[in-house]
């Protein structure tokens, strides 16, 4: 009984000593030295609010309120340093783990840290085995990556051996390994993940390998599923000196209505989109990427709908449908719509359009300006009528409020034909108007309408 009591007293004494040591050892006096060495190494002033030693459960140091830069380029709420007791008296001191909690990093500081890690060579007086980041936030130019966790495994010379990153609760996972020349080889996997910059495109799944350098990231093997379809192909993103994105994708079966909703407030077309877009965007800030988009692609949309416009109604009777509401406010269902799309700073230009449905065959071209105004022409051919009619239609208005009606020359031809040859003259007059348009309107730019 006495021995047990003594053991309890000794244990309690040791525990009390362990709890008291942090308050008895004035480790805070080392703060200025640590700040000076860190500032010299980083090239930015480093500040530490507090520093203390703890012996429970194993000896470790805790620093709080750490910041770098006069206008903070980085802030860390809590830093925990766990030394290796086996190397306390070795020439090279070993830190088993440095854990950073609630970290905020600016892009400028991240680039500086990357340059420092790549420049290090040879042995050091202090070796770090592992760095862990919890609840981090990375602020890039125009984009912020939140809920960032990372584990960095280091070699003896301080260079990264492997970096494991997760974000947004594991929806994005990246494993990085060093390559010759300072680049990092990436293996990227994402599930139910949204782009952190630019249009809020939601990816069901992303699987890619890529190469990361100081200037950007390049993937030759990008594969993704989104909006019930697939996208694959090479993709390059750079952020120095500004943002630039380019690629050549293969798109198959993407639900267009959901994707188009990210670019247009009003739904103008829906269906399953396939194509091969080649695109490039370049801007100083990520928020300005979309207006700089340049894109070219042949495309096909199957089992879709043109919203707010009825080509069949607009073309059915050119003499009776001359009010502004002709072909407006309803929809045109189609089996297939194909053509070529080009995007530049002026807007969206659709050429070589072909629309096929049960009753309708249509060809033409339409442009959508940056202010969403429409200008174009569609030749609509109606089947299932007593005589085959091809009606040239002028497209105007806006993407939110389109207007489709027969061209003035088509109306004039139809009226003249009906007067001269009642009954069959309308079709003859329409054909004559088409010939007139070809002779005198053929030099108009692609997509422009003949009024």
Buried (B, 14 or more C-beta within 10 A) or exposed (E): EEEEEEEEEEEEEEEEEBEEBBEEEEBEEEBEEBBEEBBEEBEBBBBBEEBBBBBEEEBBBBBBBBBBBEEBBBBBBBBBBBBBEEBEEEEEBBBBBBBBBEBBBBBBBBBBBBEEBBEEEEEEEEBBBBBBBBBBBBBBBBBEBEBBBBBBBBBBEBBBEEBBBBBBEEBBBBBBEBEEEBBBEBEBBBBEBEBBBBBEBBBBBBBBEBBBBEEBBBBEEBBBBBBEBBBBBEBBBBBEEBBBBBBBBEBBBBBBBBBBBBEBEBBBBBBBBBBBBEBBBBBEEBBBBEEBBBBBBEBBBBEBBBBBBBBBBBBBBBBEBEEEEBBBEBBBBBBBBBBBBBBEEEBBBBBEBBBEBEBBBBBBBBBBBEEBBBBBBBBBBBEEEEEEBBBBBBBBBBBEEBBBBBBBBBBBBBBBBBEEEEEEBBBBBBBBBBEBBEEEBEEEEBBBBBE
